[in-house]
């Protein structure tokens, strides 16, 4: 059962990784938009709304699967990512709405403000991606076979005989 739970946790982690990477790759090209029309602002806002929802679900499933697999520390990290997604959604989307309204009323500071907010959201997503990849690297090193671990100077976890 433990092997099955570990496999499910790994699959959930891959889903979280794919979700995060996909939305980073999708959000960076949106920086070419001038952000000078309400349509641009609404599109970028909708994009991030979908991302934050997907990030919450995938991080939540990852947290639950790691908790059930007995990896509480990793589960806590994934749960933190889920809560970060909720927090970012609550903070960034209302600011995007406000700036979108200001863009509509031709406020000259709104366009650079919206672009800055867009870049900040991307940078936070990149930081999350780095954390996820770092966790995967750490897990892979921890679960190496003792002979392989010796080559990489890593302390292996107990590995069940096959």
LUMPATI-361380 format. One record per residue: residue in three letters; x, y, z of N, C-alpha, C in turn. Coordinates in steps of 0.2 Angstrom, whole numbers, plus 5000, padded with zeros to 4 digits. Layout:
N
alaXYZXYZXYZ ...
***
This chain:
162
unk500449945000500050005000500450065000 unk501050065004501450125004501750134997 unk501950084993502150104986501650134982 unk501050114983500450144979500350214981 unk500450224987500350294990500850344987 unk501550314987502050354985502050364978 unk501750314974501650324967501150384965 unk500550374969500050424969500350494970 unk500750504976501050564978501450594972 unk501850544969502350564964501950594958 unk501350554956500950584951500650644952 unk500450664958500150724960500650784960 unk501250764962501850814961501950834954 unk501950784950502050794943501550834940 unk500850824942500350864940500450944942 unk500650944949500751014951501351044947 unk501851014946502451034942502251054935 unk501851014932501551034925501151094925 unk500651094930500251154931500651224931 unk501051214936501451274937501951294931 unk502251254928502651264922502251284916 unk501651254915501251274910500951344910 unk500751364916500551434917501151484917 unk501751464919502251514918502351524911 unk502451464907502551474900501951514896 unk501351504899500851544896500851614898 unk501051634904500951704906501551744904 unk502151724903502651764900502551794894 unk502251754889502151784882501551844883 unk501151834888500651894889500951954890 unk501651954892501952024893502052064887 unk501952034881501952074875501352114874 unk500852104877500252144877500452214880 unk500152264877500252324880499952344886 unk499452304888499052314894498652374894 unk498552404888498252474888497552474886 unk497252414886496452414885496152364890 unk495552374892495252334897495152264895 unk495152244888495152174886495852144888 unk496352174887497052144889497052134897 unk496752184901496752174908496352114910 unk495752114907495252054908495551984906 unk495851984901496151924899496751894903 unk497151944905497751924910497451904917 unk496951944919496651924925496251854925 unk495951844920495551774919496151724919 unk496651734915497151684915497451664922 unk497651724926497851704933497351674937 unk496651694936496151664940496151594939 unk496151564933496251494931496851464934 unk497351494934498051474936497951464944 unk497751514948497651504955497251454957 unk496651444953496251384955496551314954 unk496851314948497251244946497751234951 unk498151284953498751274958498451254964 unk497851284967497551264973497351184973 unk497051164967496851094967497451054967 unk497851064962498451024961498851014968 unk498951074971499351074977499051044983 unk498351054983497951014988497950944987 unk497850914981497950844980498650814982 unk499150854980499850834981499950834989 unk499650884993499750885000499350825003 unk498750815001498350755003498750685002 unk498950674996499250614994499950604998 unk500350654999500950645003500750635010 unk500250665013500050655020499850585021 unk499450555016499250485016499850435015 unk500350455012500950415011501450425017 unk501250465021501650465027502250515027 unk502250565022502750615021502550685023 unk502450695030502150745032502450815030 unk503150815030503450875029503350905022 unk503350855017503250875010502450885009 unk502050855013501350875013501250945015 unk501550965020501551035023501751085018 unk502351065014502551115009502051115003 unk501751065001501251064996500651104999 unk500451095005499851135008500051205008 unk500651225009500851295009500751325002 unk500951284997500851304990500051314989 unk499651274991498951284990498651344994 unk498951355000498751415003499051485000 unk499651474998499951534994499451554988 unk499251494984498851514978498151544980 unk497851524986497251564988497451634990 unk497951644994498151714996498351754990 unk498651724985498851764979498251784975 unk497751734975497151754971496751804974 unk496751804981496351854985496751924984 unk497351924983497751994983497852014976 unk498051974972498251994965497652014961 unk497151964961496551974956496152044958 unk496052064964495652124965496152184963 unk496752184964497252234961497152234954 unk497152184950497052184943496452214941 unk495852194945495252224943495252304944 unk495552324949495652394951496052434945 unk496552404944497052434938496652424932 unk496352374930495952374924495452424923 unk495052444929494652494929494952564928 unk495552574931495952634930496152644923 unk496352584920496552584913495952614908 unk495352584910494852604906494652684907 unk494852714913494752784914495352824912 unk495852794908496452824905496952854910 unk496952814916497452834921498152814919 unk498652864918499252844915499652804920 unk499552804926499952754930499652684931 unk499052674928498752604928499152554924 unk499352574918499652524913500352504916 unk500752544918501352524922501252484928 unk500752504932500552464938500352394936 unk499952384931499652324929500252274927 unk500652304923501252264920501652244926 unk501852284931502252274937501852214941 unk501252214942500852164945500952104941 unk500852104935500952044930501652014931 unk502152054931502852024932502951994939 unk502652024944502752004951502351934951 unk501751924948501451864949501851814945 unk502151824940502551774936503151754940 unk503451804944504051794948503851744954 unk503351754957503051714962502951644959 unk502651634954502551574951503251534949 unk503751574947504451544946504751524952 unk504651564957504951544964504551474966 unk503951474965503551404967503851354963 unk503951364956504251304952504851284955 unk505351334956505951314959505951274965 unk505451294970505351254976505051184974 unk504651174970504351104968504951064965 unk505351094960505851054957506451034963 unk506551084967507051074973506751014977 unk506151014978505850954982505950894979 unk505750894972505850834968506550804968 unk507050854968507750834968507950804974 unk507750834980507850814986507550744988 unk506950734985506650664986506950614982 unk507150624976507550574972508150554975 unk508550604978509150594981509050544987 unk508550564991508450524997508150454996 unk507950444990507650374989508150334984 unk508750354983509250324979509350254982 unk509550204978509850144980510550164984 unk510650124989511350144993511950144988 unk512050104983512550104979512650164975 unk512050184972512050244968512150304973 unk511850304979511850364983512650374985 unk513050324986513750324988514050364982 unk513850354976514250394970514050464971 unk513450484973513250554974513350584980 unk513650544985513850564992513150594995 unk512650544995511950564998511850505002 unk511450525008511250475013510550445010 unk510550375008509950355006509450335011 unk508750335009508250315013508250235013 unk507950205018507850135018507450115011 unk507750065008507450045002507249975002 unk506549955001506349895001506649844996 unk506849784998507149734993506549724988 unk506849714982506349694976506349624975 
***
